[in-house]
Amino acid sequence: SDGLSEITHLVLDEVHERSIDSDFLLIVLRTLLLSRPDLKVVLMSATVDAQRFSSYLDGAPIISVPGRTFPVQAKFLEDAIELTGHTIEDSKAQAPGGEEDDDIEKEGQSKVGDAQQLSAYSKRIRNTLANYDEYRIDFELIVKLIEKVAYAKDYEQFSKAILVFLPGIAEIRQLNDMLQGHPSFLKGWRIHPLHSTFSSEDQQSAFEVPPPGIRKIVIATNIAETGITIPDVTCVVDTGKHKEMRFDERRQMSRLIQSFVARANAKQRRGRAGRVQEGICFHLFTKYRFDEMMADAQTPEMLRLSLQDLVMRVKICKLGDIETTLSSALDPPSSRNIRRAIDALIEVDALTSREELTPLGQQL
């Protein structure tokens, strides 16, 4: 703490992302604030249940700063199908996706509830939706939708810069190839795939406002949700999917699972279209799913990842008893999972039977 004695303020941004690190940091800060009541801690986020964080930190005051964003129209899968005239045959005619079904989380199609909400849509659209697989990424629909936004009179004002959210690199490559080879996008367009594995020079140009007469399409993963900002975006196409690390209890290993984003993520993605002018967002899932089926917020990492790293960190930070410490988290993991992590570490000799770090544990 000596190094911290000079520090008066700590600012943590994007606390709503609930990563293991930020949640662990909050445990540490709660302890620290007892010995340093003069320390000012500021937690920031644009989409967060501020009340929960406030209660967790003994009724910390909440300050709301009004944002300066423009309104964004929200459209859903049914609107995209209506606008493009997409049919179930079109949707099935694509090259089969490379995704193993095993790595896609399915939580029930939203057929029944859709019926009431779709009375305003034609029978053709209702039929298409009734047989539609919401879990696949429908590349044909995305391309048609971008084409419509680009060239239909009513939407042209939103076509300067289009941001597409896809779950991963394979999908980004596939859409990139389809657009690069598409006659509608040969002239007057720049297409920028954005992913941590592409070279930074290529990525840099995605942030630049294109010269007059040129429009751009940026294809990205959820890194463009909060991690990076492309300010001139006017239209967002959101597949509503992301890949999330989950600890698979049965296999005792962590793996990436593709699943629907939470409502908070969808709103965050939508807001990306309203930074410079009024925008539009097409969510490629039904309004019914958004209203009735989506989780409010993403599951905190502490509840879906293996806890072994965390357990060792408690020891390295000398926070005392493992279970007591982790139980004071904002969303504490179950005792069973904490126990399981401790036992696994004792078994490989990283912790002693009295739950102290061994020299091997220090190295790990």
C-alpha positions in Angstrom: 0.0 0.0 0.0 3.0 2.4 0.4 3.1 2.8 -3.4 -0.6 3.8 -3.3 -0.2 6.4 -0.5 0.5 9.1 -3.2 -2.7 8.2 -5.1 -5.8 10.1 -4.3 -8.3 8.9 -7.0 -8.9 5.6 -8.7 -11.1 5.5 -11.8 -12.4 2.2 -13.2 -14.2 2.3 -16.5 -16.6 -0.1 -18.2 -17.4 -1.8 -14.8 -20.6 -3.3 -16.3 -18.5 -5.8 -18.3 -18.0 -7.7 -15.0 -14.8 -9.4 -15.9 -13.1 -11.5 -13.3 -10.4 -8.9 -12.9 -12.8 -6.0 -12.3 -14.9 -7.9 -9.9 -11.8 -9.1 -8.0 -10.5 -5.5 -8.0 -13.8 -4.4 -6.3 -13.2 -7.0 -3.5 -9.7 -5.6 -3.0 -10.9 -2.0 -3.1 -13.6 -2.6 -0.5 -10.9 -3.9 1.8 -8.6 -1.0 0.9 -11.2 1.6 1.5 -11.5 0.5 5.1 -7.9 1.5 5.7 -7.9 4.4 3.3 -11.2 6.2 3.8 -9.7 9.3 2.0 -9.2 7.4 -1.3 -11.8 8.4 -3.9 -12.9 5.5 -6.2 -14.9 6.4 -9.3 -16.7 3.5 -11.2 -17.9 4.4 -14.7 -20.1 2.8 -17.2 -22.7 3.8 -19.8 -25.0 0.8 -19.3 -25.0 -0.4 -15.7 -27.3 -1.2 -12.8 -25.8 1.7 -10.8 -27.9 0.9 -7.8 -26.3 -2.5 -7.3 -22.8 -1.1 -7.4 -23.8 1.7 -5.0 -25.2 -0.8 -2.5 -22.2 -3.0 -2.8 -20.0 -0.1 -1.9 -22.1 1.0 1.2 -24.4 3.4 -0.6 -21.8 5.2 -2.7 -23.4 8.3 -4.4 -24.5 7.9 -8.0 -23.7 10.7 -10.5 -25.6 10.7 -13.8 -23.8 12.4 -16.7 -26.2 13.0 -19.6 -24.7 11.5 -22.8 -24.6 13.4 -26.1 -25.8 10.8 -28.6 -28.4 11.0 -31.3 -31.5 8.8 -31.4 -31.1 5.4 -33.2 -34.1 3.6 -34.7 -34.2 0.0 -33.7 -35.3 -2.6 -36.2 -35.5 -6.4 -35.8 -35.3 -9.6 -37.8 -38.8 -9.3 -39.0 -38.1 -5.8 -40.3 -34.9 -7.0 -42.1 -36.9 -9.8 -43.7 -39.6 -7.4 -44.8 -37.2 -4.9 -46.2 -35.1 -7.4 -48.1 -37.9 -9.8 -49.2 -35.6 -12.6 -47.8 -37.2 -16.1 -47.8 -36.5 -19.3 -46.0 -35.1 -20.7 -49.3 -32.6 -17.8 -49.4 -31.6 -18.5 -45.9 -31.0 -22.2 -46.5 -29.2 -21.7 -49.8 -26.0 -20.5 -48.2 -22.8 -22.5 -47.8 -23.1 -24.5 -44.6 -21.6 -22.7 -41.7 -18.4 -24.0 -40.2 -19.7 -23.9 -36.7 -20.0 -27.1 -34.7 -23.5 -27.1 -33.2 -21.9 -28.3 -30.0 -20.3 -24.9 -29.5 -23.6 -23.0 -30.0 -25.8 -22.4 -27.0 -29.5 -22.9 -27.9 -32.2 -21.6 -25.6 -35.5 -22.3 -27.3 -36.8 -20.7 -30.5 -39.1 -17.7 -30.0 -42.0 -19.0 -32.2 -45.0 -18.9 -29.9 -44.6 -15.4 -28.6 -43.7 -14.0 -32.0 -47.2 -14.7 -33.3 -48.9 -11.9 -31.2 -46.2 -9.4 -32.0 -46.1 -10.0 -35.7 -49.8 -9.3 -36.6 -48.6 -6.2 -38.5 -46.4 -8.2 -40.8 -47.5 -10.1 -43.9 -48.2 -13.8 -43.9 -45.1 -14.4 -46.0 -42.9 -12.8 -43.4 -44.7 -14.8 -40.6 -44.1 -18.0 -42.5 -40.4 -17.2 -43.1 -39.9 -16.5 -39.4 -41.8 -19.6 -38.4 -39.1 -21.8 -40.1 -36.1 -19.5 -39.5 -33.1 -20.8 -37.6 -32.1 -17.8 -35.4 -28.9 -19.5 -34.3 -27.2 -19.5 -37.7 -25.5 -16.5 -39.0 -27.5 -15.6 -42.1 -24.8 -14.0 -44.3 -27.1 -13.7 -47.3 -29.5 -11.6 -45.3 -26.7 -9.4 -44.0 -25.4 -8.7 -47.5 -29.0 -7.9 -48.8 -29.6 -5.7 -45.8 -26.4 -3.7 -46.4 -27.3 -3.4 -50.1 -30.8 -2.1 -49.2 -29.4 0.5 -46.7 -26.8 1.5 -49.3 -29.1 2.0 -52.2 -32.7 2.5 -51.1 -33.8 6.1 -50.9 -35.3 5.9 -47.4 -32.1 4.5 -45.9 -29.4 6.2 -47.9 -28.8 8.8 -45.1 -27.7 6.0 -42.8 -25.3 4.4 -45.3 -22.1 6.5 -44.8 -20.6 4.1 -42.4 -22.0 0.7 -41.6 -20.8 -1.4 -38.6 -21.6 -5.2 -38.6 -21.2 -7.2 -35.4 -20.3 -10.9 -35.9 -19.2 -13.5 -33.3 -15.7 -14.3 -34.5 -12.9 -14.3 -37.0 -14.3 -17.0 -39.3 -17.5 -15.1 -39.7 -15.7 -11.8 -40.3 -13.6 -13.4 -43.1 -16.7 -15.0 -44.7 -18.7 -11.7 -44.8 -15.6 -9.8 -45.9 -15.1 -12.2 -48.9 -18.8 -12.0 -49.8 -18.8 -8.2 -49.8 -15.4 -7.8 -51.6 -16.7 -10.0 -54.4 -20.2 -8.4 -54.6 -20.9 -6.2 -57.7 -22.8 -3.6 -55.5 -19.7 -2.9 -53.4 -17.0 -2.8 -56.0 -16.9 1.0 -56.5 -17.1 3.7 -53.9 -16.8 1.4 -50.9 -14.1 0.5 -48.3 -14.5 -2.7 -46.4 -12.6 -3.0 -43.1 -12.4 -6.3 -41.2 -11.5 -5.5 -37.5 -10.1 -8.3 -35.4 -7.2 -8.5 -32.9 -5.3 -10.8 -35.3 -5.3 -8.5 -38.3 -2.3 -6.1 -38.8 -2.7 -2.7 -37.1 -2.1 -0.7 -40.3 -5.1 -2.3 -41.9 -7.2 -1.7 -38.8 -6.2 2.0 -38.4 -7.9 2.9 -41.6 -11.2 1.6 -40.2 -11.3 4.6 -37.9 -10.8 7.2 -40.6 -13.7 9.1 -42.2 -13.5 8.1 -45.8 -13.1 10.8 -48.5 -16.2 12.3 -50.2 -18.1 9.8 -52.4 -16.7 6.8 -50.6 -18.7 4.8 -48.0 -17.4 2.2 -45.6 -18.4 -1.0 -44.0 -16.6 -2.2 -40.8 -17.0 -5.8 -39.8 -16.1 -6.5 -36.1 -16.6 -8.7 -33.1 -17.9 -7.4 -29.8 -14.6 -5.5 -29.4 -16.4 -2.6 -31.2 -19.1 -2.7 -28.5 -17.2 -0.8 -25.9 -13.5 -1.5 -26.4 -13.0 0.7 -29.5 -15.1 3.4 -31.0 -15.6 4.2 -34.6 -17.2 7.5 -34.3 -18.7 8.0 -37.8 -21.0 4.9 -37.8 -24.5 5.7 -38.9 -25.9 2.1 -39.3 -25.3 -1.0 -37.2 -26.2 -4.5 -38.3 -26.1 -6.6 -35.1 -26.2 -10.4 -35.5 -26.8 -10.5 -31.7 -24.2 -13.1 -31.1 -20.8 -13.3 -29.4 -18.4 -15.9 -28.3 -18.0 -16.3 -24.6 -15.6 -18.3 -22.4 -17.5 -20.8 -20.3 -16.1 -23.3 -17.9 -17.7 -26.6 -18.8 -18.2 -28.4 -15.4 -18.7 -31.8 -17.1 -15.4 -31.6 -19.1 -13.6 -29.6 -16.5 -12.3 -27.2 -19.1 -13.0 -23.7 -20.4 -14.2 -23.3 -24.0 -15.6 -20.6 -26.3 -19.4 -20.9 -26.8 -21.4 -18.9 -29.3 -24.5 -17.5 -27.7 -26.9 -14.6 -27.9 -25.7 -11.4 -26.3 -27.6 -9.9 -23.4 -30.0 -7.0 -23.7 -27.5 -4.6 -22.3 -25.0 -5.6 -25.0 -27.6 -5.2 -27.8 -28.4 -1.7 -26.6 -24.7 -0.8 -26.4 -24.3 -2.1 -30.0 -27.3 -0.1 -31.1 -25.9 3.1 -29.5 -22.8 2.9 -31.7 -24.9 4.2 -34.6 -25.8 7.5 -32.9 -22.6 9.3 -32.3 -22.5 11.8 -35.2 -26.1 11.9 -36.4 -29.4 10.0 -36.1 -28.8 6.4 -36.8 -30.4 3.0 -37.5 -29.8 -0.4 -36.1 -30.9 -3.8 -37.5 -30.9 -6.5 -34.8 -31.0 -9.8 -36.5 -33.2 -11.5 -33.9 -36.9 -11.0 -33.3 -38.3 -8.2 -31.2 -39.9 -10.9 -29.1 -36.5 -12.4 -28.3 -35.2 -8.9 -27.3 -38.2 -8.1 -25.1 -39.0 -11.5 -23.6 -36.1 -13.9 -23.9 -32.8 -12.2 -23.6 -30.9 -12.0 -20.3 -30.7 -8.4 -19.0 -27.0 -8.5 -18.6 -24.1 -10.9 -19.4 -23.3 -13.5 -16.7 -20.4 -12.1 -14.7 -17.2 -14.0 -15.6 -16.7 -15.0 -12.0 -19.8 -17.3 -12.4 -18.7 -18.9 -15.7 -14.9 -19.3 -15.6 -12.7 -21.6 -13.7 -11.8 -20.1 -10.3 -8.3 -21.5 -10.0 -6.4 -18.3 -11.0 -8.6 -16.3 -8.7 -8.0 -18.6 -5.7 -4.2 -18.2 -6.2 -4.6 -14.4 -6.6 -6.4 -14.2 -3.2 -3.3 -15.8 -1.7 -0.8 -13.7 -3.6 -2.7 -10.5 -2.5 -2.7 -11.8 1.1 -6.4 -11.3 1.5 -6.8 -14.1 4.0 -9.3 -16.9 3.8 -10.1 -17.9 0.2 -13.8 -18.6 0.7 -14.5 -15.6 2.9 -12.8 -13.3 0.4 -14.5 -14.7 -2.8 -17.9 -14.8 -1.0 -17.7 -11.0 -0.6 -17.8 -10.5 -4.4 -20.6 -8.6 -6.1 -21.8 -12.0 -7.5 -20.1 -14.6 -5.4 -19.4 -18.0 -6.9 -20.9 -21.0 -5.2 -19.0 -22.6 -2.3 -19.0 -25.8 -4.3 -17.1 -24.2 -7.2 -14.6 -22.4 -4.8 -14.0 -25.7 -3.1 -13.5 -27.5 -6.4 -10.9 -25.0 -7.4 -9.1 -25.2 -4.1 -9.1 -29.0 -4.2 -7.7 -29.0 -7.7 -4.9 -26.7 -6.7 -4.1 -28.8 -3.6 -4.0 -31.9 -5.8 -1.3 -30.4 -8.2 0.6 -29.1 -5.1 0.0 -25.4 -5.8 -1.6 -25.1 -2.3 -0.8 -26.9 0.9 -3.6 -28.7 2.7 -3.9 -25.6 4.9 -4.6 -23.6 1.8 -1.3 -21.7 1.7 0.6 -21.1 -1.5 3.5 -23.6 -2.1 6.6 -22.5 -4.0 5.1 -24.1 -7.1 1.9 -22.0 -6.5 4.0 -18.9 -6.4 5.5 -19.8 -9.8 2.2 -20.6 -11.3 
